[in-house]
Amino acid sequence: MGLTKSEIFTEEQNKLALLAKAFGHPARIAILQYLFKLNSCVCGDLVDEIGLAQPTISQHLKELKNLGIIKGNIEGTSVCYCIDQEEWQQINQLFSQFFKQKIKGSDCC
């Protein structure tokens, strides 16, 4: 498998690609939807809600947390996760700008 050569792309292009990859798994979408609904939760709630094994949920949470989409706070023996609102606003703006681009020319295909 070849290298992605991410250094030849802009910071914005790399960020969009990483986010798109994170959003490319239905379990992560389900986790985010659940967090939006509750605004916070304990990981065990996610296992019950989504129906995946605890280690699988933890791996998806780790990916979302590494990208800064969610944040977690330790509460006793559990970690409570929620959407990072500032990061979510930035993500929203980034994707909005990307999808608002106009297609130039109409004589294709």
TAHU-V323815 format. One record per residue. SS is DSSP state (2 for helix, 1 for strand, 0 for the rest). Layout:
ss->(SS:SS)
//
This chain:
ss->(0:0:0:0:0:2:2:2:0:0:2:2:2:2:2:2:2:2:2:2:2:2:2:0:0:2:2:2:2:2:2:2:2:2:2:2:2:2:0:0:1:1:2:2:2:2:2:2:2:2:0:0:0:2:2:2:2:2:2:2:2:2:2:2:2:2:0:0:0:1:1:1:1:1:1:0:0:1:1:1:1:1:1:0:2:2:2:2:2:2:2:2:2:2:2:2:2:2:2:0:0:0:0:0:0:0:0:0:0)
//
